[in-house]
Amino acid sequence: MAGRRRLSVLSWTSAIPVLGVVVLVLTWGRNLATGVAVAVAVVLAAAVLAAVHHAEVVAHRAGEPLGSLVLAVAVTVIEVGLIVTLMAAGKAGSESLARDTVFAAAMITCNGILGVSLLIGAVRDGLAVFNPEGTGAALATVATLAVLCLVLPTFTTSSPGPQYTSAQLTFAAIASVALYALFVVTQTVRHRDFFLPVAPDGTVIDDADEHATPPTTRSAMVSLLLLFLALVAVVGLAKVESPSIETGIDAVGLPQSFVGVVIALLVLLPESLAAVRAAVRGRIQVSINLALGSAVASIGLTIPAVAVATIWLPGPLVLGLNATQITLLAITVAAGTLTVVPGRATRLQAGLHLAILAAFLVLAARP
């Protein structure tokens, strides 16, 4: 039974990248009917899942810290591809799409994925227990990156509007990449034990998954090829779907900035599912690592990549958050800090984070 299940997953993840490329060829440059647009959206979502799966296979074969970089880069390519294809259309509001997407990703990871994981852990074991050293370091990295890339542009005066000058943007991009690299080395090499699960008595538990047999070189090379096809399909289908996404957002009366929430939800779908599965198995630290690690990668890699892309993109790059968004970010960091410090959380802390996420979604839909 287990062998058939693995074969089924392998077949599904192998077929989707090829199917995605075929659908891309058939739909490129065409005006899609509603039914076709929905079908393409399903293929796009499946291609995202397949891309992350194959990135994980390659990452497992490469080992740490290279493996984490492979996975993060693959997810970043997906996120940046979705952002850039929509920004390239030049529609009103697209200049702030990178900000809206990255901020939405931070809210979803630091409140949604984290809150659900803590809730599952608290319901399952009475208390959700985790390592405060690694979790605190990850949260501090998220907060620093968010301030550098999303808060400070609102208050700088060298350029009109909530945006950086070229020199300021260059500094923010370089600092973000440096902080991300430092985080990866800390998490996977120098202080790996800070990010391992802990028992209720505080004893570090080595993650059994770290000892799983890595895939063969042949399997990794096949996954690398399928990863490339999946990324081509994701970026291309995002371009095909962009008019339908924007039309759908307008049709339901949502602001254009809500497109960023849609992109963030799509990109974070694999991490969300993986985090929930880990929490159900009692591996809360793994869930938290996925949540905060995704936030670090989303800000630390996406903003620099989009900053480089602005060389070819029309219009300005608006990164500064508005007052409502800064308030939500501040309460997220404050609540997260108080959650992390004890190294254990109850249903109350989980509820606080989920309430902040709900507030973000309501205000994103109705600013």
C-alpha positions as CSV (number, residue, x, y, z in Angstrom):
1,M,0.0,0.0,0.0
2,A,2.7,2.5,0.9
3,G,4.6,1.7,-2.3
4,R,1.5,2.3,-4.4
5,R,0.9,5.6,-2.6
6,R,4.5,6.7,-3.3
7,L,4.2,5.7,-6.9
8,S,0.9,7.6,-7.2
9,V,2.5,10.8,-5.8
10,L,5.5,10.4,-8.1
11,S,3.3,10.0,-11.1
12,W,1.2,13.0,-10.2
13,T,4.2,15.3,-9.6
14,S,5.9,14.0,-12.8
15,A,2.9,14.5,-15.0
16,I,1.9,18.0,-13.9
17,P,5.0,19.9,-15.1
18,V,4.6,18.4,-18.5
19,L,0.9,19.1,-18.6
20,G,1.6,22.7,-17.5
21,V,3.9,23.3,-20.4
22,V,1.4,21.8,-22.8
23,V,-1.4,24.0,-21.4
24,L,0.9,27.0,-21.6
25,V,1.6,26.4,-25.3
26,L,-2.1,25.9,-26.1
27,T,-3.2,29.1,-24.2
28,W,-0.4,31.5,-24.8
29,G,-1.6,34.8,-26.3
30,R,-5.3,33.8,-26.2
31,N,-8.3,35.4,-24.6
32,L,-9.6,32.7,-22.2
33,A,-13.2,31.9,-21.6
34,T,-14.2,31.7,-18.0
35,G,-14.3,27.9,-17.9
36,V,-10.9,27.7,-19.5
37,A,-9.4,30.3,-17.2
38,V,-10.6,28.2,-14.2
39,A,-9.0,25.1,-15.6
40,V,-5.7,26.9,-16.3
41,A,-5.8,28.2,-12.7
42,V,-6.1,24.7,-11.4
43,V,-3.1,23.6,-13.5
44,L,-1.2,26.6,-12.3
45,A,-1.8,25.7,-8.6
46,A,-0.9,22.1,-9.3
47,A,2.3,23.2,-11.0
48,V,3.3,25.2,-7.9
49,L,2.8,22.1,-5.7
50,A,4.8,20.0,-8.2
51,A,7.6,22.6,-8.4
52,V,8.0,22.7,-4.6
53,H,8.0,18.9,-4.4
54,H,10.8,18.5,-7.0
55,A,12.7,21.3,-5.3
56,E,12.5,19.4,-2.0
57,V,13.8,16.3,-3.8
58,V,16.8,18.2,-5.2
59,A,17.3,19.9,-1.9
60,H,17.4,16.6,0.0
61,R,20.0,15.3,-2.4
62,A,22.1,18.4,-2.2
63,G,22.2,18.5,1.6
64,E,22.4,21.5,3.9
65,P,22.9,24.4,3.5
66,L,22.8,24.1,-0.3
67,G,19.5,22.3,0.0
68,S,17.7,25.1,1.8
69,L,19.0,27.5,-0.8
70,V,17.7,25.4,-3.7
71,L,14.2,25.2,-2.2
72,A,14.1,28.9,-1.3
73,V,15.3,29.9,-4.7
74,A,12.6,27.7,-6.4
75,V,9.8,29.2,-4.3
76,T,11.2,32.7,-4.9
77,V,11.3,32.2,-8.7
78,I,7.6,31.3,-8.4
79,E,6.7,34.3,-6.3
80,V,8.8,36.7,-8.4
81,G,7.5,35.3,-11.6
82,L,3.9,35.9,-10.5
83,I,4.7,39.4,-9.3
84,V,6.7,40.5,-12.3
85,T,4.3,39.1,-14.9
86,L,1.5,41.1,-13.3
87,M,3.6,44.2,-12.8
88,A,4.7,44.1,-16.5
89,A,1.1,44.6,-17.6
90,G,1.4,48.1,-16.1
91,K,-2.1,48.2,-14.7
92,A,-3.0,50.8,-12.1
93,G,-1.9,49.6,-8.6
94,S,0.7,47.1,-10.0
95,E,3.6,49.4,-8.7
96,S,2.8,48.2,-5.1
97,L,2.2,44.5,-6.0
98,A,5.5,43.4,-4.6
99,R,4.8,45.1,-1.3
100,D,1.3,43.7,-1.1
101,T,2.4,40.2,-1.9
102,V,5.4,40.1,0.5
103,F,3.4,41.7,3.3
104,A,0.6,39.2,2.8
105,A,3.1,36.4,2.9
106,A,4.4,37.7,6.2
107,M,0.9,37.9,7.7
108,I,-0.1,34.5,6.5
109,T,3.1,32.8,7.7
110,C,3.6,34.6,11.0
111,N,-0.1,34.5,12.0
112,G,-1.9,32.0,9.8
113,I,0.5,29.0,9.6
114,L,2.0,29.8,13.0
115,G,-1.4,30.1,14.6
116,V,-2.8,26.9,13.1
117,S,0.3,25.0,14.1
118,L,0.1,26.2,17.7
119,L,-3.6,25.5,17.9
120,I,-3.1,21.9,16.6
121,G,-0.2,21.4,19.1
122,A,-2.2,22.9,22.0
123,V,-5.3,20.8,21.3
124,R,-3.2,17.6,20.7
125,D,-0.9,17.8,23.7
126,G,-2.3,20.5,26.0
127,L,0.7,22.8,25.2
128,A,2.6,23.5,22.0
129,V,6.2,23.1,22.9
130,F,9.1,24.5,20.8
131,N,12.6,25.8,21.0
132,P,12.5,29.5,21.9
133,E,16.2,30.1,20.8
134,G,15.7,29.2,17.2
135,T,12.2,30.5,16.9
136,G,13.1,33.8,18.5
137,A,16.0,34.2,16.0
138,A,13.8,33.5,13.1
139,L,11.1,36.0,14.3
140,A,13.8,38.6,14.8
141,T,15.0,38.1,11.3
142,V,11.5,38.5,9.9
143,A,11.0,41.7,11.9
144,T,14.3,43.2,10.8
145,L,13.7,42.3,7.1
146,A,10.2,43.7,7.2
147,V,11.4,47.0,8.7
148,L,14.2,47.4,6.2
149,C,12.2,46.5,3.1
150,L,8.6,47.5,4.0
151,V,8.5,50.1,6.8
152,L,11.4,52.4,6.3
153,P,10.4,53.4,2.7
154,T,7.3,55.0,4.2
155,F,9.4,57.4,6.2
156,T,12.4,58.2,4.0
157,T,12.4,61.7,2.4
158,S,14.8,61.5,-0.5
159,S,12.1,60.2,-2.9
160,P,8.5,61.3,-3.1
161,G,6.0,58.6,-2.0
162,P,6.6,55.5,0.0
163,Q,9.5,54.3,-2.1
164,Y,13.3,54.0,-1.9
165,T,15.8,55.9,-4.1
166,S,18.0,53.7,-6.3
167,A,20.8,53.8,-3.7
168,Q,18.5,53.0,-0.8
169,L,16.9,50.2,-2.7
170,T,20.3,48.7,-3.5
171,F,21.3,48.8,0.2
172,A,18.0,47.2,1.2
173,A,18.4,44.4,-1.4
174,I,22.1,43.7,-0.4
175,A,21.2,43.7,3.3
176,S,18.2,41.4,2.7
177,V,20.3,38.8,0.8
178,A,23.1,39.0,3.5
179,L,20.6,38.5,6.3
180,Y,18.9,35.6,4.5
181,A,22.3,33.9,4.0
182,L,23.3,34.4,7.6
183,F,19.9,32.9,8.7
184,V,20.4,29.8,6.5
185,V,23.9,29.2,7.8
186,T,22.7,29.7,11.4
187,Q,19.8,27.4,10.9
188,T,21.5,24.6,9.0
189,V,25.2,24.7,10.1
190,R,26.4,26.8,13.0
191,H,23.4,26.5,15.4
192,R,21.3,23.7,13.9
193,D,20.3,22.5,17.4
194,F,18.4,25.7,18.0
195,F,15.9,24.8,15.3
196,L,15.4,21.1,16.3
197,P,12.2,20.0,18.2
198,V,12.3,19.8,22.0
199,A,10.6,17.6,24.5
200,P,8.3,19.0,27.2
201,D,11.3,18.9,29.6
202,G,13.4,21.0,27.1
203,T,15.5,18.2,25.8
204,V,16.4,18.7,22.1
205,I,15.1,15.9,19.8
206,D,17.0,15.2,16.6
207,D,14.6,15.2,13.7
208,A,14.3,11.7,12.3
209,D,13.6,13.1,8.8
210,E,17.2,14.4,8.7
211,H,18.3,10.7,8.6
212,A,16.0,9.7,5.7
213,T,17.9,8.1,2.8
214,P,18.5,10.8,0.2
215,P,17.3,10.2,-3.4
216,T,19.7,8.8,-6.0
217,T,21.6,11.0,-8.3
218,R,19.3,9.9,-11.2
219,S,16.1,10.7,-9.2
220,A,17.6,14.1,-8.3
221,M,18.4,14.9,-11.9
222,V,15.0,13.9,-13.1
223,S,13.5,16.1,-10.4
224,L,15.8,19.0,-11.5
225,L,14.4,18.7,-15.0
226,L,10.8,18.5,-13.9
227,L,11.5,21.4,-11.6
228,F,12.6,23.5,-14.5
229,L,9.5,22.5,-16.5
230,A,7.3,23.3,-13.6
231,L,8.8,26.8,-13.1
232,V,8.4,27.5,-16.8
233,A,4.8,26.5,-16.6
234,V,4.1,28.5,-13.4
235,V,5.6,31.7,-14.8
236,G,4.1,31.3,-18.2
237,L,0.6,30.4,-16.9
238,A,0.8,33.3,-14.5
239,K,1.2,35.6,-17.5
240,V,-1.7,33.8,-19.3
241,E,-3.9,34.1,-16.2
242,S,-3.1,37.7,-15.2
243,P,-6.0,39.3,-17.1
244,S,-8.4,36.8,-15.6
245,I,-7.1,37.3,-12.1
246,E,-7.4,41.1,-12.3
247,T,-10.8,40.8,-13.9
248,G,-12.0,38.4,-11.2
249,I,-10.7,40.7,-8.4
250,D,-12.6,43.7,-9.9
251,A,-15.8,41.6,-10.5
252,V,-16.1,40.8,-6.8
253,G,-15.4,44.3,-5.7
254,L,-12.1,43.8,-4.1
255,P,-9.3,46.3,-4.3
256,Q,-6.4,45.7,-6.7
257,S,-4.1,45.2,-3.8
258,F,-5.9,42.0,-3.0
259,V,-4.1,40.4,-5.9
260,G,-1.0,40.2,-3.6
261,V,-3.0,38.2,-1.1
262,V,-4.0,35.7,-3.9
263,I,-0.4,35.3,-5.0
264,A,0.8,34.8,-1.4
265,L,-1.8,32.2,-0.7
266,L,-0.9,30.3,-3.9
267,V,2.8,30.4,-3.3
268,L,2.5,29.4,0.4
269,L,0.1,26.5,-0.2
270,P,2.8,23.8,-0.1
271,E,4.4,25.2,3.1
272,S,1.0,25.5,4.7
273,L,0.1,21.9,4.0
274,A,3.5,20.7,5.1
275,A,3.2,22.7,8.4
276,V,-0.2,21.3,9.2
277,R,0.9,17.7,8.6
278,A,3.9,18.3,10.8
279,A,1.8,19.8,13.6
280,V,-0.6,16.9,13.4
281,R,2.3,14.5,14.0
282,G,3.4,16.6,17.0
283,R,6.4,18.2,15.4
284,I,5.5,21.8,16.2
285,Q,9.1,23.1,15.8
286,V,9.1,21.8,12.2
287,S,5.8,23.7,11.6
288,I,7.3,26.9,13.1
289,N,10.5,26.5,11.1
290,L,8.4,26.2,7.9
291,A,6.3,29.3,8.8
292,L,9.0,31.7,9.8
293,G,11.5,30.3,7.3
294,S,9.0,31.0,4.5
295,A,8.6,34.6,5.8
296,V,12.3,35.1,5.8
297,A,12.7,33.8,2.3
298,S,9.7,35.7,1.0
299,I,11.1,39.1,2.2
300,G,14.8,38.4,2.0
301,L,14.9,37.0,-1.5
302,T,11.7,38.3,-3.3
303,I,12.4,42.0,-2.6
304,P,16.0,41.9,-4.0
305,A,14.8,39.9,-7.0
306,V,12.0,42.4,-7.8
307,A,14.4,45.3,-7.2
308,V,16.6,43.9,-10.0
309,A,13.6,43.3,-12.2
310,T,12.6,47.0,-11.9
311,I,15.5,47.8,-14.2
312,W,13.3,46.5,-17.0
313,L,9.8,47.1,-15.6
314,P,7.8,50.3,-16.2
315,G,6.8,52.5,-13.4
316,P,8.1,52.9,-9.8
317,L,8.4,50.3,-7.1
318,V,6.3,51.2,-4.1
319,L,7.5,49.3,-1.0
320,G,6.3,51.4,2.0
321,L,3.4,50.1,4.0
322,N,0.5,52.3,5.0
323,A,-0.5,53.1,8.6
324,T,-2.9,50.1,8.8
325,Q,-0.4,47.7,7.5
326,I,2.4,49.0,9.9
327,T,0.0,48.6,12.8
328,L,-0.8,45.0,11.8
329,L,3.0,44.3,11.5
330,A,3.7,45.8,14.8
331,I,1.1,43.8,16.7
332,T,2.3,40.7,14.9
333,V,5.8,41.2,16.1
334,A,4.7,42.0,19.6
335,A,2.4,39.0,19.9
336,G,4.9,36.8,18.3
337,T,7.6,37.9,20.7
338,L,5.4,37.2,23.7
339,T,4.5,33.8,22.2
340,V,8.0,32.8,21.5
341,V,9.7,33.8,24.8
342,P,8.3,31.0,27.0
343,G,9.0,28.2,24.5
344,R,5.4,26.9,24.9
345,A,2.0,28.2,23.9
346,T,-1.6,27.5,24.7
347,R,-4.8,27.9,22.6
348,L,-4.9,31.5,23.6
349,Q,-1.7,32.4,21.8
350,A,-2.8,30.5,18.8
351,G,-6.1,32.4,18.9
352,L,-4.3,35.7,19.1
353,H,-2.4,35.1,15.9
354,L,-5.4,33.8,14.0
355,A,-7.3,36.9,15.1
356,I,-4.6,39.1,13.7
357,L,-4.7,37.1,10.4
358,A,-8.5,37.5,10.3
359,A,-8.1,41.3,10.8
360,F,-5.5,41.4,8.0
361,L,-7.8,39.6,5.5
362,V,-10.8,41.8,6.4
363,L,-8.8,45.0,6.0
364,A,-7.2,43.7,2.8
365,A,-10.6,43.1,1.3
366,R,-12.2,46.3,2.8
367,P,-9.4,48.8,3.5
